[in-house]
Amino acid sequence: MEKRNVIIIGTAYPFRGGGMSTYNERLARALQERGDRVTIYTFSLQYPGFLFPGKTQYSNEPPPSDLTIKVAVNSINPFNWIKIGLEIKKLTADIIIIRYWMPFMAPCLGTLARIIRHNKHSKVIAITDNIIPHEKMPAGNLLSRYFVKSCDGFIAMSRAVLSDLDKFDKVKPRLFSPHPLYDNFGKAVSKSQAKMRLGLEEETKYILFFGFIREYKGLDLLIKAFADGRFGQLPVKLIIAGEFYIDGKPYLDMIENLGLKEKIVLRTEFIENDEIVNYFCASDIVAQPYKEATQSGVTQIAYHFDKPMLTTNVGGLSEMVPDGKVGYVVAPDVNEISEALLRFFIENKEKEFAANVAMEKKRFSWEILLDRIDSIVDIHK
């Protein structure tokens, strides 16, 4: 097929890994593998320091040597938007892919898209994590409307987001394409080796909660579920691996008050990319007890490492995890979460579910996403 010039606008190195950087850089590699020429325009300033909830926005790892990344976009400076918009406009790339995840970014990204489209050549496609954010913000819908009106088409990573787009536009082309596999964290290692690297007990089984900790992710539900006395009779512990993006004290107090300090492994710091393999491979099941969600990159890391999952029936999560086949889909309810996890260990479901995960993950390829992007672009030819 015709090879194209593609520009991705979104988070990438030097901003540290996590869903945004990992996805955008992996997408760039998928495009390059088929022969496209790709440049990522990342942020010179992504969030003002007082708005960023974590310890640092920046990576400690070396820059990726196989990607062209331009540090250029200032999310809060309109003069920068005009300058960078005009710069990208002159490049007349065939496809502009913008990653949109929160209304705060709408003025910046929407203005860039409007300027770029004046070249009458570049097609602007938004990959939308969310249109209506998990955490409400003033004028959020108004800002999202501004962004939606600036694009030629959309890829939604969940059917819930596809439906949300209708609130702002019913005409422009859009397609559902599930979050592809995060297959860029290396090959799996044995459970014994992963436990040894992390200093975990060889004979203990582990539930993994992974990723930035925000209120909507339901860690409090999981901790309360794990306080079920029946877990005390099983050689099972819970790993909480990820940085607090909210006040961690209520969670730590909960662990203390429920008498769970000896049953929970706390690794509440940012997990570097080269450590991710160890946490997933050491675990028996990955728990995502979200109170609300659209999709989750954690699911796709679990798929890559053939790990069973527990998730909740909110947003698009249940689309990704067939209930009773690769794991369990339950309500965001303490009792349902505890019952499903207990059933997993008591009935020894790991081997069965892991085999099903290995089969099911074939539907989450990057090639499918590229085909969806091409389909949206081709409509405008």
C-alpha positions, -999 to +999 in steps of 0.1 A: +000+000+000+010+036-004+034+048+023+025+079+041+040+107+062+025+106+096+028+130+126+016+119+160+008+147+185+009+135+220+029+124+251+062+107+244+098+108+257+112+127+276+079+122+296+081+090+314+063+058+305+028+050+315-001+046+292+003+077+271+040+076+262+040+038+258+010+038+235+022+067+213+057+053+209+044+018+202+020+032+176+049+050+159+069+018+157+039+000+142+036+027+115+073+025+108+073-013+105+049-010+076+071+017+059+055+050+070+077+080+079+067+090+114+075+120+137+061+124+172+055+160+184+055+157+221+052+183+248+078+208+260+053+214+288+025+189+294+011+200+327+020+229+349+038+215+380+009+224+403-015+204+382+006+173+381-003+148+409+028+126+408+064+131+418+078+138+383+066+139+348+100+130+333+117+097+324+149+084+339+154+061+310+175+067+279+157+082+248+144+057+223+170+055+195+145+042+168+120+071+170+120+107+158+106+127+186+103+165+186+098+182+220+078+212+209+042+216+222+034+238+253+000+229+265-008+263+281+009+288+257-014+300+228+016+316+210+033+282+210+001+266+195+002+290+166+039+286+160+038+247+161+006+246+142+021+266+114+052+245+115+033+212+111+009+227+086+039+234+063+050+198+065+018+187+047+019+153+064-007+128+051-020+119+085-020+137+118-029+115+147-038+134+179-042+115+212-070+131+232-077+121+268-089+151+288-106+185+283-076+204+297-058+196+265-087+206+242-076+243+236-041+233+227-048+203+206-080+217+190-061+249+180-032+229+165-057+207+145-075+238+131-043+254+119-029+222+104-061+215+084-057+248+066-031+231+043-060+212+027-040+180+027-034+166+062-062+145+076-065+149+114-076+117+132-081+117+170-075+086+190-098+092+220-092+076+254-120+097+268-143+124+256-161+128+289-135+125+316-136+103+347-128+132+369-151+162+362-137+196+354-153+230+348-165+235+312-153+200+303-180+193+277-175+227+261-138+221+258-143+186+244-167+200+218-141+225+207-116+197+201-141+173+184-150+201+159-114+204+149-109+168+137-117+148+105-124+115+122-121+095+153-108+062+167-125+052+200-109+025+221-142+016+237-178+015+226-186+038+256-164+065+241-178+059+207-212+066+221-200+097+240-188+112+207-225+114+196-230+141+222-207+164+203-208+152+167-230+127+148-216+132+113-178+127+112-165+092+106-156+072+137-146+036+144-142+014+174-108-002+177-099-018+210-066-009+228-039-030+212-015-052+231+013-036+251+039-061+237+069-038+242+078-047+278+099-077+269+093-115+270+077-132+300+100-147+326+092-176+349+071-169+380+100-180+402+124-157+385+101-127+387+094-133+424+131-136+431+138-103+414+111-086+434+120-102+467+087-120+470+079-153+487+082-183+463+053-203+478+028-173+480+003-165+453-002-129+443-030-106+432-017-075+413-031-040+413-010-021+389-008+015+377-012+051+388-036+052+418-066+074+413-099+074+432-119+060+402-097+029+400-113+014+430-083+004+450-103+010+482-128-017+470-101-042+464-085-036+498-119-040+515-125-072+495-092-086+504-101-081+541-125-111+537-114-135+564-113-164+540-082-149+524-064-153+557-067-191+552-050-189+518-014-184+509-023-153+489-011-117+491-020-085+473+006-064+455-001-027+450+023-014+424+021+021+413+024+058+423-003+075+443-019+103+421-041+112+451-036+114+488-023+079+498-030+083+535-066+070+535-055+038+517-026+032+541-049+039+571-074+014+556-047-013+553-036-006+589-071-006+603-082-038+585-051-056+598-037-063+563-001-050+566+013-085+565-009-095+536-002-065+513+030-057+494+033-020+489+054-008+459+038+026+457+063+043+435+065+048+397+073+014+381+099+018+354+093+000+321+120-026+326+104-037+360+069-042+346+076-077+334+085-088+369+053-076+385+031-092+360+050-125+358+051-128+395+014-125+398-014-150+394-042-126+385-044-089+377-073-070+395-088-038+380-117-029+404-125+003+386-155+024+397-157+039+362-135+035+331-135+035+293-106+012+287-073+003+304-038-003+292-032-025+322-056-050+305-033-051+275-002-057+295-019-086+313-029-100+279+007-097+267+020-117+297-009-143+295-023-132+329-059-138+340-079-107+350-106-095+373-123-064+361-156-045+367-185-041+344-180-003+338-172+015+306-155-007+280-136-030+304-160-059+300-156-057+262-119-067+267-123-095+293-148-123+285-163-133+318-155-168+329-131-173+300-100-152+307-111-140+341-141-124+359-163-094+352-181-082+384-199-052+397-177-026+414-188-041+447-167-053+476-185-087+480-185-095+443-148-087+440-139-109+470-161-138+459-146-138+424-110-137+436-117-164+462-132-186+435-102-181+413-078-194+439-100-221+455-109-236+421-074-233+407-084-214+376-051-199+367-039-225+342-073-226+324-077-188+322-041-182+311-045-206+282-076-187+271-058-154+275-031-166+250-059-173+225-080-143+231-052-117+228-049-123+191-077-099+185-057-070+199-031-064+172-016-031+162-023-040+125-060-038+132-056-003+146-036+008+116-063-006+093-090+014+112-070+046+109-065+040+072-103+034+068-111+068+084-085+086+062-096+069+030-132+083+035-118+118+030-099+110-003 
